[in-house]
Amino acid sequence: MADNETQDWATGIKSVQFQKNSAHHSGIKCSPYSAMFGCEARVGLTSSALPTEVIYRMESEDDLLAAFSCSTPHTQEADIIQVISSSTTPSHETDSITASSNSPASSHETDSIPASSSSPTSPHETDSIPADLSSQTQPSVTTTPILEDHTIQIRKRRAEAYTALLSQAERMVKRSRVDLKTGVPGDNVAVPIPAVDRGRGDPRNILGVIVNRDVDTDQYKIAVKAGVLKGQYSRNQFDLCPQRLLTEADVSQENVTSLLSAVIAESSSGGQGFTKCNCNGPKKCQSNRCKCFKAKLKCNSRCHSSLTCCNK
């Protein structure tokens, strides 16, 4: 898009998608295009119906036009190559060939033509027509084996890609088991808090305790002071603490809560965003009229123009 000085990304994304689909993938050991269609992606003349040998013999645009002009469903590859070769013949050789072909035939050559050639063909002569000539007038039936071979190739590529993905998944699991130690119920963990779920003064992690582990799926249930976090966590979604700062008695397992609600419950500034008030007067921030006092929070630097109060 930068080379063409355009911002039409809807058109440029097609080229990017084609490059990604035709590139080699280390996981499936081939390109996604090959795994889907059983052959490598073709561009340019290789995507046409012309044989590969014919494409390699082309030297100019005239060869291309000659190949497409004589290309029919029953045209053989040798015939197309012959047409391309004749199109590249020097002019003086072409003139000599034309002159010899336009010269009148001699009388004895004309007389030597059998008289039976003009006579109607008899039934027994019709049976003697070669089979290869009669087959040219019938639809080609060689497409069925080609389609069957292509189908077999597609199934083979997809099976190889599936096997390669399984092998890659097994390597990832082995690597994770070496790098990440398995947690047991009672271990303290630090669950990262997304930036959108915490305030500017909140910690980046929330402490919790592992209360259950599913051995089959290797998923963990984590409880914090506000309750048990929704869903299950995989081993790479939290860090094990070297010391046990919390016990199972310090956390609540009676109710289920979201991570955002748990962060707000333990936050000293109200969690996501700041709770601020605009109280004024001599007795400001000492009643429920104050947002901070009602939320049982201390006033911060954004409250009432950073003036002092009794709730700081």
C-alpha positions, 0 to 999 in steps of 0.5 A, a space after each residue: 500500500 505504501 508503494 502504490 500510495 493508496 489507503 485501500 486496505 480492503 484490497 491490500 489485505 487480500 495479498 497479505 492473506 494470500 502470502 500468509 496462506 502460501 507461506 510455510 508453517 512450522 507447526 503443520 510442516 507445510 503451507 495452510 494452502 497446501 494443507 487445504 487444497 493438496 497442492 502449493 499455491 499457484 500464481 501467474 501462468 502456473 495457475 492456468 491450464 497450460 502444462 508446466 513444460 509449455 510455460 518453461 518454453 515460452 520466451 515472448 508474448 507471441 508464444 503465450 498467444 500461440 499457446 492459448 490459441 491452440 489450447 483446447 480440451 483435446 490438444 496434446 502437450 506436444 502439439 502446443 510445444 510444436 506451435 510455440 517452436 514454430 512461432 519462434 522460427 526465424 523469418 527466412 526459414 518461415 518464408 522457405 517453408 511457406 514457399 514450398 507449401 504453396 508450390 503446385 503439386 506435380 502431375 504424377 503426384 496428383 495422379 498417384 492419389 488413389 481413386 478410392 479416396 473419393 469413394 464413400 467409406 464402406 462399413 468394414 473400412 469404418 471399423 478399421 479406423 484407429 481407436 485414437 482417432 475416434 477417441 478425439 471425437 468423444 469427451 475425455 474420461 481421464 479427468 476422473 483418475 486425476 480428481 481421485 489422485 487429487 482427493 487422495 493428495 488432499 487427504 494425505 496433506 491434511 493427515 500430515 498437518 493433523 499429525 504435525 499439530 499434535 506433535 507440536 501440542 505435545 512439545 508445548 505441554 512438555 515445555 510448560 511442565 518443565 518451566 511451570 511447576 504444578 500447584 497444589 491446593 493451599 498454595 498462594 498465587 498471584 493473579 495478574 490484574 488487567 489494567 482496565 480492571 484496576 485503579 492507578 493506585 491498585 496493585 498489579 496482582 491479587 493474592 489468592 489460594 488454590 482451593 481445587 485442581 482438576 487433574 484431567 484438564 490441569 485447571 485450577 480454582 482460586 479463592 480470594 478474600 472476596 470469594 472464589 473467582 469465576 471460571 478456572 485458571 490454567 497454570 500460565 495465568 498465575 504465579 506461585 508465591 514462594 511463601 504462604 501468606 494466606 491460608 484457606 481460612 483467610 479467603 472466602 469460599 462461600 460465594 463466587 465473584 468476578 476478578 473485577 469485583 474482587 479487585 474493587 473489594 480489596 482496593 483502597 481507592 475504589 478499584 477501576 477509576 477514582 472515587 472523588 468528592 467535591 465537598 466544601 465547608 468546615 465539616 466537609 467529608 464527615 457525613 454520608 453526603 461525601 462520596 468517599 466517606 459513604 464508600 468508606 474510602 479516604 479522600 485523594 488528591 483529586 477531591 475538593 481541589 486537593 484541599 485538606 479535610 478530615 477524611 485524609 
